[in-house]
Amino acid sequence: NHGHFYLAPPPARLGLTDRYVTVKVVDGSTPADTFRRATRELKAFAVVICPQLVTIHDAGQDGDRFYYAMEHAELGSLGRPAARAFTRAEVLGAVADAALAADALHRAGMAHRDIQPNNVWLYPEGGKLADLGLAQVLERSTVTGLGHIGAVEFMDPDIIQGQPASPATDVWALGATLHWALAGGLGLYGALSADEPL
């Protein structure tokens, strides 16, 4: 996922009542111009009104490391549930919720770029799409190869061949995520590691 996730209490300046937020610290250094682009992307994501999108609370830079804070999902993600097994209906409902979130982004002129089970977060009321795929902004030099632009199993072949992300590539990723859910955790290509060529 191009970074590390941390559980943290929100700072008082955010005025949140949440006990925790999830903070993603992106791998590698982030030059100032890239930081500005990534922050602009997150602001655009944050203003899309959709109950199936995870809320972005904050973004910043610590030294040359870029981070952003999101609402926390105590139940984990579709790919890594926190506590219990979910029913087939709950899993399919979470993917349907992710599709609603992706549609809201597409209507706002954005593509998510990294839809996969780990980015479908679980809540008592259903699923939410999290973690806007910023790799194409943060690492533009790698978008023509596998680089760090998402989980291979859920990537549209057009992306692998160097095409830019779009609503259509998000729809592919949603379909691959749905297949994964229906197949009990098996991807379209079987069991692949991130460094295995297709």
Contact map, one row per residue, 1 for C-alpha under 8 A:
111100000000000000000000000000000000000000000000000000000000000000000000000000000000000000000000000000000000000000000000000000000000000000000000000101100000000000000000000000000000000000000000000000
111100000000000000000000011000000000000000000000000000000000000000000000000000000000000000000000000000000000000000000000000000000000001000000000000100000000000000000000000000000000000000000000000000
111110000000000000000001111000000000000000000000000000000000000000000000000000000000000000000000000000000000000000000000000000000000000000000000000000000000000000000000000000000000000000000000000000
111111000000000000000001111000000000000000000000000000000000000000000000000000000000000000000000000000000000000000000000000000000000000000000000000000000000000000000000000000000000000000000000000000
001111100000000000000111100000000000000000000000000000000000000000000000000000000000000000000000000000000000000000000000000000000000000000000000000000000000000000000000000000000000000000000000000000
000111110000000000000111100000000000000000000000000000000000000000000000000000000000000000000000000000000000000000000000000000000000000000000000000000000000000000000000000000000000000000000000000000
000011111000000000011110000000000000000000000000000000000000000000000001000000000000000000000000000000000000000000000000000000000000000000000000000000000000000000000000000000000000000000000000000000
000001111100000000011110000000000000000000000000000000000000000000000000000000000000000000000000000000000000000000000000000000000000000000000000000000000000000000000000000000000000000000000000000000
000000111110000001111000000000000000000000000000000000000000000000000000000000000000000000000000000000000000000000000000000000000000000000000000000000000000000000000000000000000000000000000000000000
000000011111010101111000000000000000000000000000000000000000000000000000000000000000000000000000000000000000000000000000000000000000000000000000000000000000000000000000000000000000000000000000000000
000000001111111000000000000000000000000000000000000000000000000000000000000000000000000000000000000000000000000000000000000000000000000000000000000000000000000000000000000000000000000000000000000000
000000000111111100000000000000000000000000000000000000000000000000000000000000000000000000000000000000000000000000000000000000000000000000000000000000000000000000000000000000000000000000000000000000
000000000011111000000000000000000000000000000000000000000000000000000000000000000000000000000000000000000000000000000000000000000000000000000000000000000000000000000000000000000000000000000000000000
000000000111111100000000000000000000000000000000000000001100000000000000000000000000000000000000000000000000000000000000000000000000000000000000000000000000000000000000000000000000000000000000000000
000000000011111110000000000000000000000000000000000000000000000000000000000000000000000000000000000000000000000000000000000000000000000000000000000000000000000000000000000000000000000000000000000000
000000000101011111000000000000000000000000000000000000000000000000000000000000000000000000000000000000000000000000000000000000000000000000000000000000000000000000000000000000000000000000000000000000
000000000000001111100000000000000000000000000000000000000000000000000000000000000000000000000000000000000000000000000000000000000000000000000000000000000000000000000000000000000000000000000000000000
000000001100000111111000000000000000000000000000000000000000000000000010000000000000000000000000000000000000000000000000000000000000000000000000000000000000000000000000000000000000000000000000000000
000000001100000011111000000000000000000000000000000000000000000000000000000000000000000000000000000000000000000000000000000000000000000000000000000000000000000000000000000000000000000000000000000000
000000111100000001111100000000000000000000000000000000000000000000000011000000000000000000000000000000000000000000000000000000000000000000000000000000000000000000000000000000000000000000000000000000
000000111100000001111110000000000000000000000000000000000000000000001111000000000000000000000000000000000000000000000000000000000000000000000000000000000000000000000000000000000000000000000000000000
000011110000000000011111000000000000000000000000000000000000000000001111000000000000000000000000000000000000000000000000000000000000000000000000000000000000000000000000000000000000000000000000000000
000011110000000000001111100000000000000000000000000000000000000000111100000000000000000000000000000000000000000000000000000000000000000000000000000000000000000000000000000000000000000000000000000000
001111000000000000000111110000000000000000000000000000000000000000111000000000000000000000000000000000000000000000000000000000000000000000000000000000000000000000000000000000000000000000000000000000
001111000000000000000011111000000000000000000000000000000000000011110000000000000000000000000000000000000000000000000000000000000000000000000000000000000000000000000000000000000000000000000000000000
011100000000000000000001111100000000000000000000000000000000000011100000000000000000000000000000000000000000000000000000000000000000000000000000000000000000000000000000000000000000000000000000000000
011100000000000000000000111110000000000000000000000000000000000010000000000000000000000000000000000000000000000000000000000000000000000000000000000000000000000000000000000000000000000000000000000000
000000000000000000000000011111000000000000000000000000000000000010000000000000000000000000000000000000000000000000000000000000000000000000000000000000000000000000000000000000000000000000000000000000
000000000000000000000000001111100000000000000000000000000000000111000000000000000000000000000000000000000000000000000000000000000000000000000000000000000000000000000000000000000000000000000000000000
000000000000000000000000000111110110000000000000000000000000000111000000000000000000000000000000000000000000000000000000000000000000000001000000000000000000000000000000000000000000000000000000000000
000000000000000000000000000011111110000000000000000000000000000100000000000000000000000000000000000000000000000000000000000000000000000000000000000000000000000000000000000000000000000000000000000000
000000000000000000000000000001111111000000000000000000000000000000000000000000000000000000000000000000000000000000000000000000000000000000000000000000000000000000000000000000000000000000000000000000
000000000000000000000000000000111111100000000000000000000000000000000000000000000000000000000000000000000000000000000000000000000000000000000000000000000000000000000000000000000000000000000000000000
000000000000000000000000000001111111110000000000000000000000000000000000000000000000000000000000000000000000000000000000000000000000000011000000000000000000000000000000000000000000000000000000000000
000000000000000000000000000001111111111000000000000000000000100001000000000000000000000000000000000000000000000000000000000000000000000001000000000000000000000000000000000000000000000000000000000000
000000000000000000000000000000011111111100000000000000000000000000000000000000000000000000000000000000000000000000000000000000000000000000000000000000000000000000000000000000000000000000000000000000
000000000000000000000000000000001111111110000000000000000000000000000000000000000000000000000000000000000000000000000000000000000000000010000000000000000000000000000000000000000000000000000000000000
000000000000000000000000000000000111111111000000000000000000000000000000000000000000000000000000000000000000000000000000000000000000010011000000000000000000000000000000000000000000000000000000000000
000000000000000000000000000000000011111111100000000000000011000000000000000000000000000000000000000000000000000000000000000000000000000000000000000000000000000000000000000000000000000000000000000000
000000000000000000000000000000000001111111110000000000000000000000000000000000000000000000000000000000000000000000000000000000000000000000000000000000000000000000000000000000000000000000000000000000
000000000000000000000000000000000000111111111000000000000000000000000000000000000000000000000000000000000000000000000000000000000000010000000000000000000000000000000000000000000000000000000000000000
000000000000000000000000000000000000011111111100000000010010000000000000000000000000000000000000000000000000000000000000000000000001000000000000000000000000000000000000000000000000000000000000000000
000000000000000000000000000000000000001111111110000000000000000000000000000000000000000000000000000000000000000000000000000000000000000000000000000000000000000000000000000000000000000000000000000000
000000000000000000000000000000000000000111111111000000000000000000000000000000000000000000000000000000000000000000000000000000000000000000000000000000000000000000000000000000000000000000000000000000
000000000000000000000000000000000000000011111111000000010000000000000000000000000000000000000000000000001000010000000000000000000001000000000000000000000000000000000000000000000000000000000000000000
000000000000000000000000000000000000000001111111100000110000000000000000000000000000000000000000000000000000000000000000000000000000000000000000000000000000000000000000000000000000000000000000000000
000000000000000000000000000000000000000000111111100000000000000000000000000000000000000000000000000000000000000000000000000000000000000000000000000000000000000000000000000000000000000000000000000000
000000000000000000000000000000000000000000011111110000000000000000000000000000000000000000000000000000011001000000000000000000000000000000000000000000000000000000000000000000000000000000000000000000
000000000000000000000000000000000000000000000111111010000000000000000000000000000000000000000000000000010000000000000000000000000000000000000000000000000000000000000000000000000000000000000000000000
000000000000000000000000000000000000000000000001111110000000000000000000000000000000000000000000000010010000000000000000000000000000000000000000000000000000000000000000000000000000000000000000000000
000000000000000000000000000000000000000000000000111111000000000000000000000000000000000000000000000010000000000000000000000000010000000000000000000000000000000000000000000000000000000000000000000000
000000000000000000000000000000000000000000000000011111000000000000000000000000000000000000000000110110000000000000000000000000111000000000000000000000000000000000000000000000000000000000000000000000
000000000000000000000000000000000000000000000000111111100000000000000000000000000000000000000000010010000000000000000000000000011100000000000000000000000000000000000000000000000000000000000000000000
000000000000000000000000000000000000000000000000001111110000000000000110000000000000000000000000000000000000000000000000000000011110000000000000000000000000000000000000000000000000000000000000000000
000000000000000000000000000000000000000000000100000011111000000000000110000000000000000000000000000000000000000000000000000000000000000000000000000000000000000000000000000000000000000000000000000000
000000000000000000000000000000000000000001001100000001111100000000011110000000000000000000000000000000000000000000000000000000000000000000000000000000000000000000000000000000000000000000000000000000
000000000000010000000000000000000000000000000000000000111110000000011110000000000000000000000000000000000000000000000000000000000000000000000000000000000000000000000000000000000000000000000000000000
000000000000010000000000000000000000000000000000000000011111000000011100000000000000000000000000000000000000000000000000000000000000000000000000000000000000000000000000000000000000000000000000000000
000000000000000000000000000000000000001001000000000000001111100001111000000000000000000000000000000000000000000000000000000000000000000000000000000000000000000000000000000000000000000000000000000000
000000000000000000000000000000000000001000000000000000000111110001110000000000000000000000000000000000000000000000000000000000000000000000000000000000000000000000000000000000000000000000000000000000
000000000000000000000000000000000010000000000000000000000011111111100000000000000000000000000000000000000000000000000000000000000000000000000000000000000000000000000000000000000000000000000000000000
000000000000000000000000000000000000000000000000000000000001111111100000000000000000000000000000000000000000000000000000000000000000000000000000000000000000000000000000000000000000000000000000000000
000000000000000000000000000000000000000000000000000000000000111110000000000000000000000000000000000000000000000000000000000000000000000000000000000000000000000000000000000000000000000000000000000000
000000000000000000000000000011100000000000000000000000000000111111000000000000000000000000000000000000000000000000000000000000000000000000000000000000000000000000000000000000000000000000000000000000
000000000000000000000000111111000000000000000000000000000000111111100000000000000000000000000000000000000000000000000000000000000000000000000000000000000000000000000000000000000000000000000000000000
000000000000000000000000110011000010000000000000000000000011110111110000000000000000000000000000000000000000000000000000000000000000000000000000000000000000000000000000000000000000000000000000000000
000000000000000000000011110000000000000000000000000000000011110011111000000000000000000000000000000000000000000000000000000000000000000000000000000000000000000000000000000000000000000000000000000000
000000000000000000000011100000000000000000000000000000011111000001111100000000000000000000000000000000000000000000000000000000000000000000000000000000000000000000000000000000000000000000000000000000
000000000000000000001111000000000000000000000000000000011110000000111110000000000000000000000000000000000000000000000000000000000000000000000000000000000000000000000000000000000000000000000000000000
000000000000000000001110000000000000000000000000000001111100000000011111000000000000000000000000000000000000000000000000000000000000000000000000000000000000000000000000000000000000000000000000000000
000000000000000001011100000000000000000000000000000001111000000000001111100000000000000000000000000000000000000000000000000000000000000000000000000000000000000000000000000000000000000000000000000000
000000100000000000011100000000000000000000000000000000000000000000000111110000000000000000000000000000000000000000000000000000000000000000000000000000000000000000000000000000000000000000000000000000
000000000000000000000000000000000000000000000000000000000000000000000011111110000000000000000000000000000000000000000000111000000000000000000000000000000000000000000000000000000000000000000000000000
000000000000000000000000000000000000000000000000000000000000000000000001111100000100000000000000000000000000000000000000011000000000000000000000000000000000000000000000000000000000000000000000000000
000000000000000000000000000000000000000000000000000000000000000000000000111110001110000000000000000000000000000000000000111100000000000000000000000000000000000000000000000000000000000000000000000000
000000000000000000000000000000000000000000000000000000000000000000000000111111011110000000000000000000000000000000000000110000000000000000000000000000000000000000000000000000000000000000000000000000
000000000000000000000000000000000000000000000000000000000000000000000000101111111100000000000000000000000000000000001111110000000000000000000000000000000000000000000000000000000000000000000000000000
000000000000000000000000000000000000000000000000000000000000000000000000000111111000000000100100000000000000000000001111110000000000000000000000000000000000000000000000000000000000000000000000000000
000000000000000000000000000000000000000000000000000000000000000000000000000011111000000000000000000000000000000000011111000000000000000000000000000000000000000000000000000000000000000000000000000000
000000000000000000000000000000000000000000000000000000000000000000000000000111111100000000000000000000000000000000001100000000000000000000000000000000000000000000000000000000000000000000000000000000
000000000000000000000000000000000000000000000000000000000000000000000000001111111111100000000000000000000000000000000000010000000000000000000000000000000000000000000000000000000000000000000000000000
000000000000000000000000000000000000000000000000000000000000000000000000011110011111000000000000000000000000000000000000000000000000000000000000000000000000000000000000000000000000000000000000000000
000000000000000000000000000000000000000000000000000000000000000000000000001100001111100000000000000000000000000000000000000000000000000000000000000000000000000000000000000000000000000000000000000000
000000000000000000000000000000000000000000000000000000000000000000000000000000001111110000000000000000000000000000000000000000000000000000000000000000000000000000000000000000000000000000000000000000
000000000000000000000000000000000000000000000000000000000000000000000000000000001011111000000000000000000000000000000000000000000000000000000000000000000000000000000000000000000000000000000000000000
000000000000000000000000000000000000000000000000000000000000000000000000000000000001111101100000000000000000000000000000000000000000000000000000000000000000000000000000000000000000000000000000000000
000000000000000000000000000000000000000000000000000000000000000000000000000000000000111111100000000000000000000000000000000000000000000000000000000000000000000000000000000000000000000000000000000000
000000000000000000000000000000000000000000000000000000000000000000000000000000000000011111110000000000000000000000000000000000000000000000000000000000000000000000000000000000000000010000000000000000
000000000000000000000000000000000000000000000000000000000000000000000000000000000000001111111000000000000000000000000000000000000000000000000000000000000000000000000000000000000000000000000000000000
000000000000000000000000000000000000000000000000000000000000000000000000000000000000011111111100000000000000000000000000000001000000000000000000000000000000000000000000000000000000000000000000000000
000000000000000000000000000000000000000000000000000000000000000000000000000001000000011111111110000000000000000000000000000000000000000000000000000000000000000000000000000000000000100000000000000000
000000000000000000000000000000000000000000000000000000000000000000000000000000000000000111111111000000000000000000000000000000000000000000000000000000000000000000000000000000000100110000000000000000
000000000000000000000000000000000000000000000000000000000000000000000000000000000000000011111111100000000000000000000000000001100000000000000000000000000000000000000000000000000000000000000000000000
000000000000000000000000000000000000000000000000000000000000000000000000000001000000000001111111110000000000000000000001110001110000000000000000000000000000000000000000000000000000000000000000000000
000000000000000000000000000000000000000000000000000000000000000000000000000000000000000000111111111000000000000000000001000000100000000000000000000000000000000000000000000001001100000000000000000000
000000000000000000000000000000000000000000000000000000000000000000000000000000000000000000011111111100000000000000000000000000100000000000000000000000000000000000000000000000000000000000000000000000
000000000000000000000000000000000000000000000000000100000000000000000000000000000000000000001111111110000000000000000000000001111000000000000000000000000000000000000000000000000000000000000000000000
000000000000000000000000000000000000000000000000000110000000000000000000000000000000000000000111111111000000000000000001000000111000000000000000000000000000000000000000000001000000000000000000000000
000000000000000000000000000000000000000000000000000000000000000000000000000000000000000000000011111111100000000000000000000000000000000000000000000000000000000000000000000001000000000000000000000000
000000000000000000000000000000000000000000000000000100000000000000000000000000000000000000000001111111110000000000000000000000000000000000000000000000000000000000000000000000000000000000000000000000
000000000000000000000000000000000000000000000000011110000000000000000000000000000000000000000000111111111000000000000000000000011000000000000000000000000000000000000000000000000000000000000000000000
000000000000000000000000000000000000000000000000000000000000000000000000000000000000000000000000011111111100001100000000000000001000000000000000000000000000000000000000010000000000000000000000000000
000000000000000000000000000000000000000000000000000000000000000000000000000000000000000000000000001111111110000000000000000000000000000000000000000000000000000000000000000000000000000000000000000000
000000000000000000000000000000000000000000000001110000000000000000000000000000000000000000000000000111111111000000000000000000000000000000000000000000000000000000000000000000000000000000000000000000
000000000000000000000000000000000000000000001001000000000000000000000000000000000000000000000000000011111111111100000000000000000000000000000000000000000000000000000000000000000000000000000000000000
000000000000000000000000000000000000000000000000000000000000000000000000000000000000000000000000000001111111111000000000000000000000000000000000000000000000000000000010000000000000000000000000000000
000000000000000000000000000000000000000000000000000000000000000000000000000000000000000000000000000000111111110000000000000000000000000000000000000000000000000000000000000000000000000000000000000000
000000000000000000000000000000000000000000000001000000000000000000000000000000000000000000000000000000011111110000000000000000000000000000000000000000000000000000000000000000000000000000000000000000
000000000000000000000000000000000000000000000000000000000000000000000000000000000000000000000000000000001111111000000000000000000000000000000000000000000000000000000000000000000000000000000000000000
000000000000000000000000000000000000000000001000000000000000000000000000000000000000000000000000000000001111111100000000000000000000000000000000000000000000000000000110000000000000000000000000000000
000000000000000000000000000000000000000000000000000000000000000000000000000000000000000000000000000001001100111110000000000000000000000000000000000000000000000000001110010000000000000000000000000000
000000000000000000000000000000000000000000000000000000000000000000000000000000000000000000000000000001001000011111100000000000000001100000000000000000000000000000000010010000000000000000000000000000
000000000000000000000000000000000000000000000000000000000000000000000000000000000000000000000000000000000000001111100000000000000001110000000000000011000000000000001100110000000000000000000000000000
000000000000000000000000000000000000000000000000000000000000000000000000000000000000000000000000000000000000000111110010000000000011100000000000000011100010000000000000010010000000000000000000000000
000000000000000000000000000000000000000000000000000000000000000000000000000000000000000000000000000000000000000111111011000000001000100000000000000000000100000000000000010011001000000000000000000000
000000000000000000000000000000000000000000000000000000000000000000000000000000100000000000000000000000000000000001111111000000000000000000000000000000100100000000000000000011011000000000000000000000
000000000000000000000000000000000000000000000000000000000000000000000000000011110000000000000000000000000000000000111111000000000000000000000000000000000000000000000000000000001000000000000000000000
000000000000000000000000000000000000000000000000000000000000000000000000000011110000000000000000000000000000000000011111100000000000000000000000000000000000000000000000000000000000000000000000000000
000000000000000000000000000000000000000000000000000000000000000000000000000011100000000000000000000000000000000001111111100000001110000000000000000000000000000000000000000000000000000000000000000000
000000000000000000000000000000000000000000000000000000000000000000000000000011100000000000000110010000000000000000111111110000111100000000000000000000000000000000000000000000000000000000000000000000
000000000000000000000000000000000000000000000000000000000000000000000000101111000000000000000100000000000000000000000111111000111100000000000000000000000000000000000000000000000000000000000000000000
000000000000000000000000000000000000000000000000000000000000000000000000111111001000000000000100000000000000000000000001111101110000000000000000000000000000000000000000000000000000000000000000000000
000000000000000000000000000000000000000000000000000000000000000000000000111000000000000000000000000000000000000000000000111111110000000000000000000000000000000000000000000000000000000000000000000000
000000000000000000000000000000000000000000000000000000000000000000000000001000000000000000000000000000000000000000000000011111000000000000000000000000000000000000000000000000000000000000000000000000
000000000000000000000000000000000000000000000000000000000000000000000000000000000000000000000000000000000000000000000000001111100000000000000000000000000000000000000000000000000000000000000000000000
000000000000000000000000000000000000000000000000000000000000000000000000000000000000000001001100100000000000000000000000011111110000000000000000000000000000000000000000000000000000000000000000000000
000000000000000000000000000000000000000000000000000100000000000000000000000000000000000000001111110000000000000000000001111011111000000000000000000000000000000000000000000000000000000000000000000000
000000000000000000000000000000000000000000000000001111000000000000000000000000000000000000000100110010000000000000000001111001111100000000000000000000000000000000000000000000000000000000000000000000
000000000000000000000000000000000000000000000000000111000000000000000000000000000000000000000000110011000000000000100011100000111110000000000000000000000000000000000000000000000000000000000000000000
000000000000000000000000000000000000000000000000000011000000000000000000000000000000000000000000000000000000000000000011100000011111000000000000000000000000000000000000000000000000000000000000000000
000000000000000000000000000000000000000000000000000001000000000000000000000000000000000000000000000000000000000001000010000000001111100000000000000000000000000000000000000000000000000000000000000000
000000000000000000000000000000000000000001001000000000000000000000000000000000000000000000000000000000000000000111000000000000000111110000000000000000000000000000000000000000000000000000000000000000
000000000000000000000000000000000000000000000000000000000000000000000000000000000000000000000000000000000000000111100000000000000011111100000000000011000000000000000000000000000000000000000000000000
000000000000000000000000000000000000010010000000000000000000000000000000000000000000000000000000000000000000000010000000000000000001111111000000000000000000000000000000000000000000000000000000000000
010000000000000000000000000000000000000000000000000000000000000000000000000000000000000000000000000000000000000000000000000000000000111111110000000111000000000000000000000000000000000000000000000000
000000000000000000000000000000000000000000000000000000000000000000000000000000000000000000000000000000000000000000000000000000000000111111110110000010000000000000000000000000000000000000000000000000
000000000000000000000000000000000100110000000000000000000000000000000000000000000000000000000000000000000000000000000000000000000000011111110000000000000000000000000000000000000000000000000000000000
000000000000000000000000000001000110010000000000000000000000000000000000000000000000000000000000000000000000000000000000000000000000011111110000000000000000000000000000000000000000000000000000000000
000000000000000000000000000000000000000000000000000000000000000000000000000000000000000000000000000000000000000000000000000000000000001111111110000100000000000000000000000000000000000000000000000000
000000000000000000000000000000000000000000000000000000000000000000000000000000000000000000000000000000000000000000000000000000000000001111111110000000000000000000000000000000000000000000000000000000
000000000000000000000000000000000000000000000000000000000000000000000000000000000000000000000000000000000000000000000000000000000000000000111111000000000000000000000000000000000000000000000000000000
000000000000000000000000000000000000000000000000000000000000000000000000000000000000000000000000000000000000000000000000000000000000000100111111111110000000000000000000000000000000000000000000000000
000000000000000000000000000000000000000000000000000000000000000000000000000000000000000000000000000000000000000000000000000000000000000100111111111110000000001001010000000000000000000000000000000000
000000000000000000000000000000000000000000000000000000000000000000000000000000000000000000000000000000000000000000000000000000000000000000001111111000000000001111100000000000000000000000000000000000
000000000000000000000000000000000000000000000000000000000000000000000000000000000000000000000000000000000000000000000000000000000000000000000111111000000000000111000000000000000000000000000000000000
000000000000000000000000000000000000000000000000000000000000000000000000000000000000000000000000000000000000000000000000000000000000000000000111111110010000000100000000000000000000000000000000000000
000000000000000000000000000000000000000000000000000000000000000000000000000000000000000000000000000000000000000000000000000000000000000000000111111110000000000000000000000000000000000000000000000000
110000000000000000000000000000000000000000000000000000000000000000000000000000000000000000000000000000000000000000000000000000000000001000100110011111000000000000000000000000000000000000000000000000
000000000000000000000000000000000000000000000000000000000000000000000000000000000000000000000000000000000000000011000000000000000000101100000110011111100000000000000000000000000000000000000000000000
100000000000000000000000000000000000000000000000000000000000000000000000000000000000000000000000000000000000000011000000000000000000101000000000000111110110000000000000000000000000000000000000000000
100000000000000000000000000000000000000000000000000000000000000000000000000000000000000000000000000000000000000001010000000000000000000000000000000011111110000000000000000000000000000000000000010000
000000000000000000000000000000000000000000000000000000000000000000000000000000000000000000000000000000000000000000000000000000000000000000000000010001111110000000000000000000000000000000000001110000
000000000000000000000000000000000000000000000000000000000000000000000000000000000000000000000000000000000000000000000000000000000000000000000000000000111110000000000000000000010000000000111001000000
000000000000000000000000000000000000000000000000000000000000000000000000000000000000000000000000000000000000000000110000000000000000000000000000000001111111000000000000000111011000000000110000000000
000000000000000000000000000000000000000000000000000000000000000000000000000000000000000000000000000000000000000001000000000000000000000000000000000001111111101100000000100110000000000000000000000000
000000000000000000000000000000000000000000000000000000000000000000000000000000000000000000000000000000000000000000000000000000000000000000000000000000000111111100000000110110000000000000000000000000
000000000000000000000000000000000000000000000000000000000000000000000000000000000000000000000000000000000000000000000000000000000000000000000000000000000011111110000000000000000000000000000000000000
000000000000000000000000000000000000000000000000000000000000000000000000000000000000000000000000000000000000000000000000000000000000000000000000000000000001111111110000100000000000000000000000000000
000000000000000000000000000000000000000000000000000000000000000000000000000000000000000000000000000000000000000000000000000000000000000000000011000000000011111111111000100000000000000000000000000000
000000000000000000000000000000000000000000000000000000000000000000000000000000000000000000000000000000000000000000000000000000000000000000000001110000000011111111100000000000000000000000000000000000
000000000000000000000000000000000000000000000000000000000000000000000000000000000000000000000000000000000000000000000000000000000000000000000001100000000000111111100000000000000000000000000000000000
000000000000000000000000000000000000000000000000000000000000000000000000000000000000000000000000000000000000000000000000000000000000000000000011100000000000011111110000000000000000000000000000000000
000000000000000000000000000000000000000000000000000000000000000000000000000000000000000000000000000000000000000000000000000000000000000000000001000000000000011111111000000000000000000000000000000000
000000000000000000000000000000000000000000000000000000000000000000000000000000000000000000000000000000000000000000000000000000000000000000000010000000000000011001111100000000000000000000000000000000
000000000000000000000000000000000000000000000000000000000000000000000000000000000000000000000000000000000000001010000000000000000000000000000000000000000000001000111111110000000000000000000000000000
000000000000000000000000000000000000000000000000000000000000000000000000000000000000000000000000000000000000011010000000000000000000000000000000000000000000000000011111110000000000000000000000000000
000000000000000000000000000000000000000000000000000000000000000000000000000000000000000000000000000000000100011100000000000000000000000000000000000000000000000000001111111000000000000000000000000000
000000000000000000000000000000000000000000000000000000000000000000000000000000000000000000000000000000000000000000000000000000000000000000000000000000000000000000001111111100000000000000000000000000
000000000000000000000000000000000000000000000000000000000000000000000000000000000000000000000000000000000000000010000000000000000000000000000000000000000011011000001111111110000000000000000000000000
000000000000000000000000000000000000000000000000000000000000000000000000000000000000000000000000000001000000001111100000000000000000000000000000000000000001000000001111111111000000000000000000000000
000000000000000000000000000000000000000000000000000000000000000000000000000000000000000000000000000000000000000000000000000000000000000000000000000000000000000000000011111111100000000000000000000000
000000000000000000000000000000000000000000000000000000000000000000000000000000000000000000000000000000000000000000000000000000000000000000000000000000000111000000000001111111110000000000000000000000
000000000000000000000000000000000000000000000000000000000000000000000000000000000000000000000000000000000000000001110000000000000000000000000000000000000111000000000000111111111000000000000000000000
000000000000000000000000000000000000000000000000000000000000000000000000000000000000000000000010011000000000000000110000000000000000000000000000000000000100000000000000011111111100000000000000000000
000000000000000000000000000000000000000000000000000000000000000000000000000000000000000000000000000000000000000000000000000000000000000000000000000000000000000000000000001111111110000000000000000000
000000000000000000000000000000000000000000000000000000000000000000000000000000000000000000000000000000000000000000010000000000000000000000000000000000001100000000000000000111111111000000110000000000
000000000000000000000000000000000000000000000000000000000000000000000000000000000000000000000010000000000000000000111000000000000000000000000000000000000100000000000000000011111111100000100000000000
000000000000000000000000000000000000000000000000000000000000000000000000000000000000000000010010000000000000000000000000000000000000000000000000000000000000000000000000000001111111110000000000000000
000000000000000000000000000000000000000000000000000000000000000000000000000000000000000000000000000000000000000000000000000000000000000000000000000000000000000000000000000000111111111001110000000000
000000000000000000000000000000000000000000000000000000000000000000000000000000000000000000000000000000000000000000000000000000000000000000000000000000000000000000000000000000011111111111110000000000
000000000000000000000000000000000000000000000000000000000000000000000000000000000000000000110000000000000000000000000000000000000000000000000000000000000000000000000000000000001111111111000000000000
000000000000000000000000000000000000000000000000000000000000000000000000000000000000000100010000000000000000000000000000000000000000000000000000000000000000000000000000000000000111111110000000000000
000000000000000000000000000000000000000000000000000000000000000000000000000000000000000000000000000000000000000000000000000000000000000000000000000000000000000000000000000000000011111111100000000000
000000000000000000000000000000000000000000000000000000000000000000000000000000000000000000000000000000000000000000000000000000000000000000000000000000000000000000000000000000000001111111000000000000
000000000000000000000000000000000000000000000000000000000000000000000000000000000000000000000000000000000000000000000000000000000000000000000000000000000000000000000000000000000001111111100000000000
000000000000000000000000000000000000000000000000000000000000000000000000000000000000000000000000000000000000000000000000000000000000000000000000000000000000000000000000000000000011101111110110000000
000000000000000000000000000000000000000000000000000000000000000000000000000000000000000000000000000000000000000000000000000000000000000000000000000000001100000000000000000000011011001011111111000000
000000000000000000000000000000000000000000000000000000000000000000000000000000000000000000000000000000000000000000000000000000000000000000000000000000001100000000000000000000010011000001111100000000
000000000000000000000000000000000000000000000000000000000000000000000000000000000000000000000000000000000000000000000000000000000000000000000000000000001000000000000000000000000000000000111111000000
000000000000000000000000000000000000000000000000000000000000000000000000000000000000000000000000000000000000000000000000000000000000000000000000000000000000000000000000000000000000000001111111000000
000000000000000000000000000000000000000000000000000000000000000000000000000000000000000000000000000000000000000000000000000000000000000000000000000000000000000000000000000000000000000001101111100000
000000000000000000000000000000000000000000000000000000000000000000000000000000000000000000000000000000000000000000000000000000000000000000000000000000011000000000000000000000000000000000101111110100
000000000000000000000000000000000000000000000000000000000000000000000000000000000000000000000000000000000000000000000000000000000000000000000000000000010000000000000000000000000000000000000011111100
000000000000000000000000000000000000000000000000000000000000000000000000000000000000000000000000000000000000000000000000000000000000000000000000000000110000000000000000000000000000000000000001111100
000000000000000000000000000000000000000000000000000000000000000000000000000000000000000000000000000000000000000000000000000000000000000000000000000000000000000000000000000000000000000000000000111110
000000000000000000000000000000000000000000000000000000000000000000000000000000000000000000000000000000000000000000000000000000000000000000000000000000000000000000000000000000000000000000000001111111
000000000000000000000000000000000000000000000000000000000000000000000000000000000000000000000000000000000000000000000000000000000000000000000000000000000000000000000000000000000000000000000000001111
000000000000000000000000000000000000000000000000000000000000000000000000000000000000000000000000000000000000000000000000000000000000000000000000000000000000000000000000000000000000000000000000000111
